[in-house]
C-alpha cells in the first residue's frame, strides 16, 4: 500500500512524501488558495494534494512525478485533472 504524507512547510509550499514500500520520493508543491478554490473549494490544501498525488500515481510511477512544481501544471500533463480531482477528495 502506498502512503502519501503531506506537510505544510510555509506560505503556499507543501512537502509531499510518497512511500510505496519499495522506497520513497519527495516533492515540493506550491498550492495557492486560488488553486484550492478552483479545483476543490470544499477541501483543505492537504486534502487536495493527497487526492492529486493519488491521481498522479494512477497514471505514472512516483519516480516520474516532478520534484518541485506548482499544482496547476498538472493540467498541462493531464487535461482531465480539473474534471476528475474534486471527485477524488475524501476517497481512499
Jmol script that loads the backbone (N, CA, C; Angstrom):
load data "model"
ATOM      1  N   UNK A   1       0.836  -1.177   0.000  1.00  0.00           N
ATOM      2  CA  UNK A   1       0.000   0.000   0.000  1.00  0.00           C
ATOM      3  C   UNK A   1       0.884   1.246   0.000  1.00  0.00           C
ATOM      4  N   UNK A   2       0.498   2.215  -0.776  1.00  0.00           N
ATOM      5  CA  UNK A   2       1.249   3.459  -0.884  1.00  0.00           C
ATOM      6  C   UNK A   2       0.760   4.462   0.146  1.00  0.00           C
ATOM      7  N   UNK A   3       1.712   5.096   0.806  1.00  0.00           N
ATOM      8  CA  UNK A   3       1.403   6.126   1.789  1.00  0.00           C
ATOM      9  C   UNK A   3       1.833   7.475   1.239  1.00  0.00           C
ATOM     10  N   UNK A   4       0.926   8.442   1.328  1.00  0.00           N
ATOM     11  CA  UNK A   4       1.209   9.809   0.901  1.00  0.00           C
ATOM     12  C   UNK A   4       1.153  10.685   2.146  1.00  0.00           C
ATOM     13  N   UNK A   5       2.238  11.396   2.413  1.00  0.00           N
ATOM     14  CA  UNK A   5       2.278  12.280   3.572  1.00  0.00           C
ATOM     15  C   UNK A   5       2.467  13.716   3.097  1.00  0.00           C
ATOM     16  N   UNK A   6       1.576  14.588   3.525  1.00  0.00           N
ATOM     17  CA  UNK A   6       1.612  15.995   3.133  1.00  0.00           C
ATOM     18  C   UNK A   6       1.898  16.833   4.370  1.00  0.00           C
ATOM     19  N   UNK A   7       2.907  17.685   4.276  1.00  0.00           N
ATOM     20  CA  UNK A   7       3.287  18.560   5.375  1.00  0.00           C
ATOM     21  C   UNK A   7       3.370  19.990   4.868  1.00  0.00           C
ATOM     22  N   UNK A   8       2.720  20.891   5.592  1.00  0.00           N
ATOM     23  CA  UNK A   8       2.790  22.309   5.228  1.00  0.00           C
ATOM     24  C   UNK A   8       4.117  22.856   5.694  1.00  0.00           C
ATOM     25  N   UNK A   9       4.872  23.411   4.783  1.00  0.00           N
ATOM     26  CA  UNK A   9       6.175  23.976   5.146  1.00  0.00           C
ATOM     27  C   UNK A   9       6.027  25.441   5.534  1.00  0.00           C
ATOM     28  N   UNK A  10       5.648  26.271   4.578  1.00  0.00           N
ATOM     29  CA  UNK A  10       5.484  27.698   4.830  1.00  0.00           C
ATOM     30  C   UNK A  10       4.710  28.321   3.675  1.00  0.00           C
ATOM     31  N   UNK A  11       3.942  29.341   3.967  1.00  0.00           N
ATOM     32  CA  UNK A  11       3.196  30.013   2.904  1.00  0.00           C
ATOM     33  C   UNK A  11       2.371  29.032   2.098  1.00  0.00           C
ATOM     34  N   UNK A  12       2.619  28.991   0.808  1.00  0.00           N
ATOM     35  CA  UNK A  12       1.876  28.103  -0.099  1.00  0.00           C
ATOM     36  C   UNK A  12       2.670  26.855  -0.459  1.00  0.00           C
ATOM     37  N   UNK A  13       3.755  26.589   0.268  1.00  0.00           N
ATOM     38  CA  UNK A  13       4.627  25.462  -0.065  1.00  0.00           C
ATOM     39  C   UNK A  13       4.351  24.274   0.846  1.00  0.00           C
ATOM     40  N   UNK A  14       4.224  23.112   0.205  1.00  0.00           N
ATOM     41  CA  UNK A  14       3.948  21.859   0.914  1.00  0.00           C
ATOM     42  C   UNK A  14       4.976  20.817   0.497  1.00  0.00           C
ATOM     43  N   UNK A  15       5.356  19.987   1.452  1.00  0.00           N
ATOM     44  CA  UNK A  15       6.216  18.847   1.169  1.00  0.00           C
ATOM     45  C   UNK A  15       5.335  17.613   1.094  1.00  0.00           C
ATOM     46  N   UNK A  16       5.543  16.810   0.054  1.00  0.00           N
ATOM     47  CA  UNK A  16       4.783  15.580  -0.120  1.00  0.00           C
ATOM     48  C   UNK A  16       5.775  14.437  -0.235  1.00  0.00           C
ATOM     49  N   UNK A  17       5.579  13.425   0.591  1.00  0.00           N
ATOM     50  CA  UNK A  17       6.412  12.222   0.552  1.00  0.00           C
ATOM     51  C   UNK A  17       5.540  11.049   0.141  1.00  0.00           C
ATOM     52  N   UNK A  18       6.021  10.275  -0.818  1.00  0.00           N
ATOM     53  CA  UNK A  18       5.311   9.092  -1.285  1.00  0.00           C
ATOM     54  C   UNK A  18       6.148   7.878  -0.934  1.00  0.00           C
ATOM     55  N   UNK A  19       5.557   6.930  -0.212  1.00  0.00           N
ATOM     56  CA  UNK A  19       6.237   5.698   0.174  1.00  0.00           C
ATOM     57  C   UNK A  19       5.420   4.526  -0.351  1.00  0.00           C
ATOM     58  N   UNK A  20       5.993   3.783  -1.286  1.00  0.00           N
ATOM     59  CA  UNK A  20       5.273   2.654  -1.862  1.00  0.00           C
ATOM     60  C   UNK A  20       5.748   1.301  -1.314  1.00  0.00           C
ATOM     61  N   UNK A  21       6.517   1.347  -0.232  1.00  0.00           N
ATOM     62  CA  UNK A  21       7.018   0.127   0.373  1.00  0.00           C
ATOM     63  C   UNK A  21       8.331  -0.345  -0.237  1.00  0.00           C
ATOM     64  N   UNK A  22       8.696   0.209  -1.387  1.00  0.00           N
ATOM     65  CA  UNK A  22       9.964  -0.137  -2.039  1.00  0.00           C
ATOM     66  C   UNK A  22      10.924   1.035  -2.012  1.00  0.00           C
ATOM     67  N   UNK A  23      10.428   2.167  -1.517  1.00  0.00           N
ATOM     68  CA  UNK A  23      11.243   3.373  -1.464  1.00  0.00           C
ATOM     69  C   UNK A  23      10.343   4.588  -1.364  1.00  0.00           C
ATOM     70  N   UNK A  24      10.969   5.749  -1.207  1.00  0.00           N
ATOM     71  CA  UNK A  24      10.196   6.980  -1.069  1.00  0.00           C
ATOM     72  C   UNK A  24      10.629   7.986  -2.127  1.00  0.00           C
ATOM     73  N   UNK A  25       9.753   8.918  -2.380  1.00  0.00           N
ATOM     74  CA  UNK A  25      10.081  10.062  -3.225  1.00  0.00           C
ATOM     75  C   UNK A  25       9.610  11.307  -2.486  1.00  0.00           C
ATOM     76  N   UNK A  26      10.303  12.409  -2.705  1.00  0.00           N
ATOM     77  CA  UNK A  26       9.979  13.660  -2.031  1.00  0.00           C
ATOM     78  C   UNK A  26       9.676  14.726  -3.078  1.00  0.00           C
ATOM     79  N   UNK A  27       8.664  15.545  -2.779  1.00  0.00           N
ATOM     80  CA  UNK A  27       8.196  16.544  -3.725  1.00  0.00           C
ATOM     81  C   UNK A  27       7.859  17.834  -2.976  1.00  0.00           C
ATOM     82  N   UNK A  28       8.163  18.956  -3.611  1.00  0.00           N
ATOM     83  CA  UNK A  28       7.794  20.262  -3.082  1.00  0.00           C
ATOM     84  C   UNK A  28       6.743  20.830  -4.028  1.00  0.00           C
ATOM     85  N   UNK A  29       5.558  21.099  -3.486  1.00  0.00           N
ATOM     86  CA  UNK A  29       4.449  21.553  -4.324  1.00  0.00           C
ATOM     87  C   UNK A  29       3.916  22.877  -3.788  1.00  0.00           C
ATOM     88  N   UNK A  30       3.734  23.821  -4.682  1.00  0.00           N
ATOM     89  CA  UNK A  30       3.140  25.098  -4.322  1.00  0.00           C
ATOM     90  C   UNK A  30       1.648  25.035  -4.620  1.00  0.00           C
ATOM     91  N   UNK A  31       0.848  25.325  -3.605  1.00  0.00           N
ATOM     92  CA  UNK A  31      -0.609  25.324  -3.739  1.00  0.00           C
ATOM     93  C   UNK A  31      -1.123  26.652  -3.187  1.00  0.00           C
ATOM     94  N   UNK A  32      -1.592  27.509  -4.072  1.00  0.00           N
ATOM     95  CA  UNK A  32      -2.134  28.798  -3.674  1.00  0.00           C
ATOM     96  C   UNK A  32      -3.596  28.644  -3.281  1.00  0.00           C
ATOM     97  N   UNK A  33      -4.118  29.530  -2.428  1.00  0.00           N
ATOM     98  CA  UNK A  33      -5.548  29.470  -2.090  1.00  0.00           C
ATOM     99  C   UNK A  33      -6.436  29.479  -3.337  1.00  0.00           C
ATOM    100  N   UNK A  34      -6.020  30.193  -4.374  1.00  0.00           N
ATOM    101  CA  UNK A  34      -6.803  30.204  -5.619  1.00  0.00           C
ATOM    102  C   UNK A  34      -6.835  28.828  -6.283  1.00  0.00           C
ATOM    103  N   UNK A  35      -5.792  28.019  -6.098  1.00  0.00           N
ATOM    104  CA  UNK A  35      -5.786  26.652  -6.637  1.00  0.00           C
ATOM    105  C   UNK A  35      -6.836  25.800  -5.927  1.00  0.00           C
ATOM    106  N   UNK A  36      -6.883  25.932  -4.608  1.00  0.00           N
ATOM    107  CA  UNK A  36      -7.876  25.176  -3.837  1.00  0.00           C
ATOM    108  C   UNK A  36      -9.279  25.605  -4.249  1.00  0.00           C
ATOM    109  N   UNK A  37      -9.491  26.910  -4.370  1.00  0.00           N
ATOM    110  CA  UNK A  37     -10.807  27.425  -4.760  1.00  0.00           C
ATOM    111  C   UNK A  37     -11.211  26.924  -6.143  1.00  0.00           C
ATOM    112  N   UNK A  38     -10.265  26.782  -7.023  1.00  0.00           N
ATOM    113  CA  UNK A  38     -10.565  26.344  -8.392  1.00  0.00           C
ATOM    114  C   UNK A  38     -10.821  24.847  -8.493  1.00  0.00           C
ATOM    115  N   UNK A  39      -9.968  24.042  -7.866  1.00  0.00           N
ATOM    116  CA  UNK A  39     -10.026  22.594  -8.059  1.00  0.00           C
ATOM    117  C   UNK A  39     -10.905  21.866  -7.051  1.00  0.00           C
ATOM    118  N   UNK A  40     -10.942  22.341  -5.824  1.00  0.00           N
ATOM    119  CA  UNK A  40     -11.681  21.624  -4.775  1.00  0.00           C
ATOM    120  C   UNK A  40     -12.042  22.608  -3.666  1.00  0.00           C
ATOM    121  N   UNK A  41     -13.026  23.464  -3.897  1.00  0.00           N
ATOM    122  CA  UNK A  41     -13.312  24.552  -2.955  1.00  0.00           C
ATOM    123  C   UNK A  41     -13.694  24.112  -1.542  1.00  0.00           C
ATOM    124  N   UNK A  42     -14.138  22.898  -1.365  1.00  0.00           N
ATOM    125  CA  UNK A  42     -14.513  22.433  -0.029  1.00  0.00           C
ATOM    126  C   UNK A  42     -13.396  21.661   0.664  1.00  0.00           C
ATOM    127  N   UNK A  43     -12.217  21.633   0.071  1.00  0.00           N
ATOM    128  CA  UNK A  43     -11.110  20.843   0.607  1.00  0.00           C
ATOM    129  C   UNK A  43     -10.047  21.738   1.227  1.00  0.00           C
ATOM    130  N   UNK A  44      -9.199  21.140   2.034  1.00  0.00           N
ATOM    131  CA  UNK A  44      -8.002  21.812   2.523  1.00  0.00           C
ATOM    132  C   UNK A  44      -6.897  21.604   1.478  1.00  0.00           C
ATOM    133  N   UNK A  45      -5.848  22.398   1.524  1.00  0.00           N
ATOM    134  CA  UNK A  45      -4.731  22.149   0.610  1.00  0.00           C
ATOM    135  C   UNK A  45      -4.152  20.741   0.775  1.00  0.00           C
ATOM    136  N   UNK A  46      -4.103  20.266   2.010  1.00  0.00           N
ATOM    137  CA  UNK A  46      -3.574  18.919   2.259  1.00  0.00           C
ATOM    138  C   UNK A  46      -4.451  17.854   1.607  1.00  0.00           C
ATOM    139  N   UNK A  47      -5.769  18.011   1.707  1.00  0.00           N
ATOM    140  CA  UNK A  47      -6.677  17.055   1.067  1.00  0.00           C
ATOM    141  C   UNK A  47      -6.545  17.097  -0.449  1.00  0.00           C
ATOM    142  N   UNK A  48      -6.422  18.300  -0.990  1.00  0.00           N
ATOM    143  CA  UNK A  48      -6.248  18.448  -2.432  1.00  0.00           C
ATOM    144  C   UNK A  48      -4.950  17.793  -2.888  1.00  0.00           C
ATOM    145  N   UNK A  49      -3.880  17.988  -2.151  1.00  0.00           N
ATOM    146  CA  UNK A  49      -2.607  17.370  -2.519  1.00  0.00           C
ATOM    147  C   UNK A  49      -2.652  15.860  -2.407  1.00  0.00           C
ATOM    148  N   UNK A  50      -3.258  15.341  -1.362  1.00  0.00           N
ATOM    149  CA  UNK A  50      -3.379  13.890  -1.222  1.00  0.00           C
ATOM    150  C   UNK A  50      -4.125  13.308  -2.431  1.00  0.00           C
ATOM    151  N   UNK A  51      -5.246  13.898  -2.780  1.00  0.00           N
ATOM    152  CA  UNK A  51      -6.026  13.427  -3.928  1.00  0.00           C
ATOM    153  C   UNK A  51      -5.248  13.604  -5.232  1.00  0.00           C
ATOM    154  N   UNK A  52      -4.514  14.702  -5.352  1.00  0.00           N
ATOM    155  CA  UNK A  52      -3.743  14.964  -6.565  1.00  0.00           C
ATOM    156  C   UNK A  52      -2.638  13.929  -6.750  1.00  0.00           C
ATOM    157  N   UNK A  53      -1.993  13.551  -5.663  1.00  0.00           N
ATOM    158  CA  UNK A  53      -0.941  12.541  -5.781  1.00  0.00           C
ATOM    159  C   UNK A  53      -1.530  11.158  -6.044  1.00  0.00           C
ATOM    160  N   UNK A  54      -2.687  10.861  -5.497  1.00  0.00           N
ATOM    161  CA  UNK A  54      -3.335   9.592  -5.848  1.00  0.00           C
ATOM    162  C   UNK A  54      -3.684   9.585  -7.339  1.00  0.00           C
ATOM    163  N   UNK A  55      -4.169  10.719  -7.849  1.00  0.00           N
ATOM    164  CA  UNK A  55      -4.453  10.885  -9.272  1.00  0.00           C
ATOM    165  C   UNK A  55      -3.185  10.607 -10.090  1.00  0.00           C
ATOM    166  N   UNK A  56      -2.078  11.237  -9.705  1.00  0.00           N
ATOM    167  CA  UNK A  56      -0.820  11.043 -10.423  1.00  0.00           C
ATOM    168  C   UNK A  56      -0.344   9.602 -10.383  1.00  0.00           C
ATOM    169  N   UNK A  57      -0.423   8.986  -9.211  1.00  0.00           N
ATOM    170  CA  UNK A  57       0.087   7.621  -9.056  1.00  0.00           C
ATOM    171  C   UNK A  57      -0.728   6.590  -9.823  1.00  0.00           C
ATOM    172  N   UNK A  58      -1.956   6.920 -10.176  1.00  0.00           N
ATOM    173  CA  UNK A  58      -2.747   6.041 -11.045  1.00  0.00           C
ATOM    174  C   UNK A  58      -2.253   6.102 -12.483  1.00  0.00           C
ATOM    175  N   UNK A  59      -1.461   7.119 -12.804  1.00  0.00           N
ATOM    176  CA  UNK A  59      -1.045   7.360 -14.177  1.00  0.00           C
ATOM    177  C   UNK A  59       0.453   7.217 -14.421  1.00  0.00           C
ATOM    178  N   UNK A  60       1.255   7.283 -13.351  1.00  0.00           N
ATOM    179  CA  UNK A  60       2.698   7.195 -13.515  1.00  0.00           C
ATOM    180  C   UNK A  60       3.349   6.777 -12.198  1.00  0.00           C
ATOM    181  N   UNK A  61       4.557   6.225 -12.264  1.00  0.00           N
ATOM    182  CA  UNK A  61       5.251   5.851 -11.021  1.00  0.00           C
ATOM    183  C   UNK A  61       5.716   7.092 -10.271  1.00  0.00           C
ATOM    184  N   UNK A  62       5.927   6.928  -8.983  1.00  0.00           N
ATOM    185  CA  UNK A  62       6.332   8.060  -8.145  1.00  0.00           C
ATOM    186  C   UNK A  62       7.610   8.707  -8.644  1.00  0.00           C
ATOM    187  N   UNK A  63       8.491   7.942  -9.239  1.00  0.00           N
ATOM    188  CA  UNK A  63       9.761   8.470  -9.736  1.00  0.00           C
ATOM    189  C   UNK A  63       9.573   9.419 -10.923  1.00  0.00           C
ATOM    190  N   UNK A  64       8.431   9.351 -11.590  1.00  0.00           N
ATOM    191  CA  UNK A  64       8.170  10.213 -12.742  1.00  0.00           C
ATOM    192  C   UNK A  64       7.533  11.541 -12.343  1.00  0.00           C
ATOM    193  N   UNK A  65       7.107  11.658 -11.096  1.00  0.00           N
ATOM    194  CA  UNK A  65       6.481  12.897 -10.628  1.00  0.00           C
ATOM    195  C   UNK A  65       7.569  13.944 -10.386  1.00  0.00           C
ATOM    196  N   UNK A  66       7.331  15.138 -10.875  1.00  0.00           N
ATOM    197  CA  UNK A  66       8.302  16.215 -10.716  1.00  0.00           C
ATOM    198  C   UNK A  66       8.659  16.432  -9.248  1.00  0.00           C
ATOM    199  N   UNK A  67       9.886  16.773  -8.990  1.00  0.00           N
ATOM    200  CA  UNK A  67      10.341  17.012  -7.621  1.00  0.00           C
ATOM    201  C   UNK A  67       9.842  18.325  -7.049  1.00  0.00           C
ATOM    202  N   UNK A  68       9.590  19.296  -7.935  1.00  0.00           N
ATOM    203  CA  UNK A  68       9.120  20.607  -7.500  1.00  0.00           C
ATOM    204  C   UNK A  68       8.198  21.148  -8.581  1.00  0.00           C
ATOM    205  N   UNK A  69       6.988  21.559  -8.172  1.00  0.00           N
ATOM    206  CA  UNK A  69       6.062  22.116  -9.150  1.00  0.00           C
ATOM    207  C   UNK A  69       4.937  22.879  -8.469  1.00  0.00           C
ATOM    208  N   UNK A  70       4.263  23.716  -9.264  1.00  0.00           N
ATOM    209  CA  UNK A  70       3.054  24.388  -8.812  1.00  0.00           C
ATOM    210  C   UNK A  70       1.877  23.544  -9.276  1.00  0.00           C
ATOM    211  N   UNK A  71       0.904  23.366  -8.425  1.00  0.00           N
ATOM    212  CA  UNK A  71      -0.193  22.438  -8.687  1.00  0.00           C
ATOM    213  C   UNK A  71      -0.850  22.596 -10.062  1.00  0.00           C
ATOM    214  N   UNK A  72      -1.137  23.811 -10.549  1.00  0.00           N
ATOM    215  CA  UNK A  72      -1.827  23.933 -11.832  1.00  0.00           C
ATOM    216  C   UNK A  72      -1.092  23.339 -13.033  1.00  0.00           C
ATOM    217  N   UNK A  73       0.208  23.072 -12.900  1.00  0.00           N
ATOM    218  CA  UNK A  73       0.934  22.483 -14.024  1.00  0.00           C
ATOM    219  C   UNK A  73       0.401  21.088 -14.371  1.00  0.00           C
ATOM    220  N   UNK A  74      -0.289  20.479 -13.415  1.00  0.00           N
ATOM    221  CA  UNK A  74      -0.837  19.138 -13.676  1.00  0.00           C
ATOM    222  C   UNK A  74      -1.766  19.144 -14.881  1.00  0.00           C
ATOM    223  N   UNK A  75      -2.463  20.247 -15.102  1.00  0.00           N
ATOM    224  CA  UNK A  75      -3.367  20.339 -16.256  1.00  0.00           C
ATOM    225  C   UNK A  75      -2.619  20.231 -17.573  1.00  0.00           C
ATOM    226  N   UNK A  76      -1.410  20.716 -17.612  1.00  0.00           N
ATOM    227  CA  UNK A  76      -0.622  20.643 -18.847  1.00  0.00           C
ATOM    228  C   UNK A  76      -0.333  19.190 -19.227  1.00  0.00           C
ATOM    229  N   UNK A  77      -0.047  18.381 -18.236  1.00  0.00           N
ATOM    230  CA  UNK A  77       0.273  16.978 -18.482  1.00  0.00           C
ATOM    231  C   UNK A  77      -0.969  16.087 -18.517  1.00  0.00           C
ATOM    232  N   UNK A  78      -1.986  16.472 -17.753  1.00  0.00           N
ATOM    233  CA  UNK A  78      -3.211  15.669 -17.642  1.00  0.00           C
ATOM    234  C   UNK A  78      -4.421  16.585 -17.790  1.00  0.00           C
ATOM    235  N   UNK A  79      -4.894  16.799 -19.013  1.00  0.00           N
ATOM    236  CA  UNK A  79      -6.017  17.718 -19.238  1.00  0.00           C
ATOM    237  C   UNK A  79      -7.293  17.344 -18.486  1.00  0.00           C
ATOM    238  N   UNK A  80      -7.438  16.074 -18.092  1.00  0.00           N
ATOM    239  CA  UNK A  80      -8.638  15.649 -17.365  1.00  0.00           C
ATOM    240  C   UNK A  80      -8.547  15.919 -15.862  1.00  0.00           C
ATOM    241  N   UNK A  81      -7.414  16.412 -15.389  1.00  0.00           N
ATOM    242  CA  UNK A  81      -7.230  16.653 -13.955  1.00  0.00           C
ATOM    243  C   UNK A  81      -8.327  17.524 -13.348  1.00  0.00           C
ATOM    244  N   UNK A  82      -8.642  18.704 -13.897  1.00  0.00           N
ATOM    245  CA  UNK A  82      -9.659  19.554 -13.254  1.00  0.00           C
ATOM    246  C   UNK A  82     -11.025  18.873 -13.133  1.00  0.00           C
ATOM    247  N   UNK A  83     -11.396  18.108 -14.123  1.00  0.00           N
ATOM    248  CA  UNK A  83     -12.704  17.452 -14.102  1.00  0.00           C
ATOM    249  C   UNK A  83     -12.748  16.280 -13.126  1.00  0.00           C
ATOM    250  N   UNK A  84     -11.608  15.688 -12.852  1.00  0.00           N
ATOM    251  CA  UNK A  84     -11.574  14.478 -12.029  1.00  0.00           C
ATOM    252  C   UNK A  84     -11.230  14.716 -10.559  1.00  0.00           C
ATOM    253  N   UNK A  85     -10.464  15.752 -10.268  1.00  0.00           N
ATOM    254  CA  UNK A  85      -9.883  15.874  -8.938  1.00  0.00           C
ATOM    255  C   UNK A  85     -10.890  16.054  -7.812  1.00  0.00           C
ATOM    256  N   UNK A  86     -11.904  16.858  -8.004  1.00  0.00           N
ATOM    257  CA  UNK A  86     -12.878  17.082  -6.911  1.00  0.00           C
ATOM    258  C   UNK A  86     -13.539  15.779  -6.485  1.00  0.00           C
ATOM    259  N   UNK A  87     -13.739  14.867  -7.428  1.00  0.00           N
ATOM    260  CA  UNK A  87     -14.353  13.581  -7.113  1.00  0.00           C
ATOM    261  C   UNK A  87     -13.436  12.641  -6.332  1.00  0.00           C
ATOM    262  N   UNK A  88     -12.154  12.960  -6.280  1.00  0.00           N
ATOM    263  CA  UNK A  88     -11.206  12.115  -5.543  1.00  0.00           C
ATOM    264  C   UNK A  88     -10.981  12.570  -4.112  1.00  0.00           C
ATOM    265  N   UNK A  89     -11.470  13.763  -3.766  1.00  0.00           N
ATOM    266  CA  UNK A  89     -11.269  14.294  -2.421  1.00  0.00           C
ATOM    267  C   UNK A  89     -12.053  13.428  -1.431  1.00  0.00           C
ATOM    268  N   UNK A  90     -11.356  12.974  -0.411  1.00  0.00           N
ATOM    269  CA  UNK A  90     -12.011  12.198   0.644  1.00  0.00           C
ATOM    270  C   UNK A  90     -12.219  10.734   0.332  1.00  0.00           C
ATOM    271  N   UNK A  91     -11.737  10.263  -0.827  1.00  0.00           N
ATOM    272  CA  UNK A  91     -11.845   8.838  -1.139  1.00  0.00           C
ATOM    273  C   UNK A  91     -10.474   8.198  -0.975  1.00  0.00           C
ATOM    274  N   UNK A  92     -10.447   7.046  -0.419  1.00  0.00           N
ATOM    275  CA  UNK A  92      -9.160   6.323  -0.266  1.00  0.00           C
ATOM    276  C   UNK A  92      -9.276   4.940  -0.819  1.00  0.00           C
TER     277      UNK A  92
END
end "model"
wireframe off; spacefill off
backbone 0.3
color backbone group
